[in-house]
Amino acid sequence: MTVRIHCILTGALESSYTTSVYGAPERHPLVKKEDLLPYGHKERVYNSDGTITPGLMVPVPIWLIEGEDKTILIDTGLGDCDEVMAMQGQYGIDYIATKSKDEEIVTALAQKGLKPEDIDVVALTHLHFDHIGNNELFTKARFVVQKDEVPFLVSPPPFATFYYREWQHKLTSISDRLDTIEGNYRLSKNVELVKVGGHAAGQMVVMVNTSLGKVCIGSDFYYNYTNIDRSWPMGPLWNVQQWIDNDRWVKSNCDIILPNHDFALFNRFPSRAIG
């Protein structure tokens, strides 16, 4: 059996130009704003009746890897949308979170013939809220995360965007099955976790050998194809130099890059299966 990657949608989040593109330049002598806007970009509208029309909505996927000697899941996606919006609201963030019934993670996995307890290993690429939202459902899985990520969820400094101490339980509830690693880690014969940093202190990408060549599940190291094609980082950035160096490394070491928050991915891979 060949190795295949399945992109499974767990909902959508409102984003913005400043979130999608580092620095969000409005006027630049070398590039136009229009050249940097991600696929489907639109601005939020504040209506006269006090309601909001959301701006750009971006997908929140998880990634199922089949064909290895264990069933591997990359991240656990978006949790309860009302809880997410209430939690972010405490920090002055009012982005919209949505999901359909089909995007509930149990339903989405069932469409692949799986239940959460069928997952053997969950790799958490980093510990931002939209990557750990359903950890507690995977009661039989071993979890893997970079050691550098743990303190940012347990006790995040005020400037650490998208880590929320209110969601410590997403980690503590699985602590007896959590392996913290430092650096690169081979998860199986054809799957390697690579620490790249940039977006988060312990940000990882996932390199997978498939029939299409080596595929990089970019996680939030690449939000969208603008980040990839323009070699331009996403907005929330932890370490600029890490991103520059590892953008070059990733592109030199894989054949296909899958961004994490871009609906244009589904135009390129309509079946949402790669490999």
C-alpha positions in Angstrom: 0.0 0.0 0.0 1.4 3.4 -1.0 1.4 6.3 1.5 -1.4 8.8 1.0 -2.2 12.0 2.8 -5.8 13.0 3.4 -6.7 16.6 4.1 -9.7 16.6 6.5 -11.5 19.8 7.2 -12.5 20.6 10.8 -13.9 24.1 10.2 -12.9 27.5 9.1 -11.6 30.7 10.8 -11.8 34.3 9.8 -8.4 35.7 8.8 -7.1 39.0 7.5 -4.4 40.5 5.3 -2.2 41.2 8.4 -2.6 37.6 9.6 -1.9 36.1 6.2 1.1 38.2 5.1 4.0 39.4 7.3 4.1 43.2 7.5 1.0 43.5 5.3 2.5 46.2 3.0 -0.1 48.6 1.5 2.5 50.4 -0.6 5.8 48.9 -1.6 8.2 49.9 -4.4 8.8 46.2 -5.3 5.4 44.5 -4.9 1.7 45.4 -5.1 -0.7 44.6 -2.3 -2.8 42.8 -4.9 0.1 40.4 -5.6 0.2 39.3 -2.0 -3.4 38.8 -1.1 -4.3 35.2 -0.4 -6.8 33.3 -2.4 -10.4 34.4 -1.9 -9.4 37.5 0.1 -12.1 39.9 1.2 -12.3 42.5 3.9 -14.5 42.3 6.9 -17.6 44.6 6.7 -19.1 46.3 9.7 -22.8 46.7 9.0 -24.9 49.7 10.1 -27.1 47.4 12.2 -24.1 46.4 14.3 -23.6 43.0 12.7 -20.4 41.8 11.0 -19.9 40.3 7.6 -16.8 38.1 8.0 -13.7 38.8 5.9 -11.5 36.1 4.5 -12.4 32.6 5.8 -9.6 30.0 5.8 -9.7 26.3 6.3 -8.6 24.5 9.4 -7.5 21.0 8.4 -6.0 18.0 10.0 -4.0 15.5 8.0 -4.5 11.7 8.0 -1.6 9.6 6.8 -2.4 6.1 5.7 -0.2 3.3 4.3 2.3 3.1 7.2 2.4 0.5 9.9 0.5 2.8 12.2 -2.4 5.2 11.6 -1.0 8.8 11.9 -2.9 12.1 12.4 -1.3 15.5 12.1 -2.9 17.9 14.5 -6.5 17.7 15.9 -8.0 20.8 14.4 -10.6 23.3 15.5 -12.6 22.6 18.7 -16.0 24.0 19.7 -16.5 27.2 17.8 -18.4 29.1 20.5 -15.7 28.2 23.0 -13.0 29.3 20.7 -14.6 32.7 20.0 -15.3 33.3 23.6 -11.8 32.5 24.6 -10.2 34.7 21.9 -12.6 37.5 22.8 -11.0 37.7 26.2 -7.8 38.7 24.4 -9.4 41.2 22.1 -9.6 39.0 19.1 -13.1 38.8 17.5 -12.4 36.5 14.5 -15.3 34.3 13.5 -15.0 30.5 13.8 -17.4 28.1 11.9 -17.9 24.5 11.2 -20.6 22.4 9.6 -21.9 19.1 11.0 -19.7 17.2 8.5 -16.7 19.1 9.8 -17.1 17.8 13.3 -14.0 15.7 13.7 -15.8 12.5 14.7 -18.0 12.8 11.6 -15.1 13.7 9.3 -13.0 10.8 10.5 -16.1 8.4 10.1 -16.2 9.4 6.4 -12.7 7.8 6.2 -14.0 4.7 8.0 -12.2 5.7 11.3 -13.0 6.5 14.9 -10.8 8.6 17.1 -9.7 5.5 19.0 -8.3 4.0 15.7 -5.6 6.7 15.6 -2.2 5.4 16.8 -0.1 8.6 16.8 -1.0 12.2 16.7 1.8 14.7 15.8 1.1 18.2 17.1 2.9 20.6 14.8 2.7 23.3 17.4 0.3 24.2 20.2 -1.8 27.1 18.8 -5.5 26.7 19.6 -6.6 25.5 16.1 -4.2 22.6 16.1 -5.1 21.0 19.4 -8.8 21.6 19.7 -9.8 17.9 19.8 -6.9 16.2 21.6 -9.0 14.7 24.3 -11.0 12.6 21.8 -7.9 10.5 20.9 -7.9 8.3 23.9 -5.6 5.6 22.6 -3.1 7.7 20.6 0.5 8.6 21.5 1.1 12.3 21.0 4.3 13.9 19.9 5.2 17.6 20.2 8.4 19.7 20.3 9.5 20.4 23.9 9.9 24.1 23.1 6.1 24.4 22.6 5.0 23.2 26.0 5.8 26.3 28.1 4.0 28.6 25.7 0.7 26.8 26.2 1.1 26.2 30.0 2.2 29.8 30.8 2.2 31.9 27.6 3.7 35.5 27.8 1.1 38.1 26.8 2.7 38.6 23.4 2.5 35.0 22.4 -0.3 35.1 19.9 -2.7 32.2 19.7 -1.5 30.3 22.8 -4.2 30.3 25.4 -3.6 29.2 29.0 -7.3 28.4 29.2 -6.6 25.4 27.0 -3.8 23.9 29.1 -6.2 21.0 29.6 -5.8 20.1 25.9 -2.3 19.1 26.9 -2.6 18.0 30.5 -5.5 15.6 29.6 -3.0 13.6 27.4 0.1 14.1 29.4 0.4 10.3 30.2 0.7 9.7 26.5 2.7 12.7 25.4 6.2 12.4 24.0 8.2 15.7 24.0 11.0 15.7 21.4 13.8 18.0 20.5 14.7 18.5 16.9 13.8 16.2 14.0 12.1 12.9 14.6 11.3 10.0 12.3 7.7 9.0 13.0 7.6 6.0 10.6 9.4 4.7 7.6 8.0 7.4 5.3 7.1 10.1 7.7 9.5 12.5 9.4 8.8 15.5 11.6 11.1 18.4 11.0 11.5 21.3 13.4 11.5 24.6 11.4 10.5 27.2 13.9 9.7 30.5 12.3 6.0 30.7 13.1 6.3 29.2 16.5 9.2 28.2 18.8 8.6 24.5 18.2 6.9 24.7 14.8 7.2 21.5 12.8 6.5 20.5 9.2 5.9 16.9 8.2 7.8 15.3 5.3 6.1 12.3 3.7 7.4 10.0 1.0 4.5 9.4 -1.5 4.1 8.2 -5.1 4.1 11.9 -6.1 7.5 12.4 -4.4 8.3 14.0 -1.1 5.4 16.0 0.2 5.7 18.6 2.9 2.7 19.2 5.1 3.5 22.8 5.9 1.3 23.3 8.9 1.5 27.0 9.8 5.0 27.5 8.5 3.0 28.2 5.4 -0.5 29.6 5.8 -1.1 30.0 2.1 0.3 29.8 -1.4 1.3 33.4 -1.3 3.7 32.5 1.6 5.1 29.7 -0.6 5.3 31.4 -4.0 6.5 34.7 -2.8 8.8 33.4 0.0 6.9 35.8 2.2 6.1 34.7 5.7 2.7 34.7 7.4 1.7 37.4 9.8 2.3 35.8 13.2 6.0 35.2 13.2 8.2 34.1 16.0 11.7 34.1 14.4 12.2 35.8 11.0 15.6 34.3 10.3 14.4 30.8 11.1 11.6 31.3 8.6 14.0 32.5 5.9 16.5 29.7 6.4 13.9 27.0 6.6 11.8 28.2 3.7 14.9 27.6 1.6 15.5 24.2 3.2 11.9 23.0 2.7 11.9 24.0 -1.0 15.2 22.2 -1.5 14.0 19.0 0.1 10.5 18.3 -1.2 8.5 18.1 -4.3 5.1 19.4 -3.1 4.2 21.8 -0.3 0.8 21.8 1.3 -0.2 25.1 3.0 -2.4 24.9 6.0 -4.9 27.7 5.6 -5.7 28.2 1.9 -8.8 27.0 0.2 -6.8 27.1 -3.1 -5.4 23.8 -2.0 -8.7 22.2 -2.9 -8.5 23.5 -6.4 -5.1 21.7 -6.8 -6.2 18.6 -5.0 -10.0 18.3 -5.5 -10.1 14.8 -3.9 -8.3 16.2 -0.9 -6.0 13.1 -1.2 -2.3 13.4 -2.0 -0.2 10.5 -3.1 
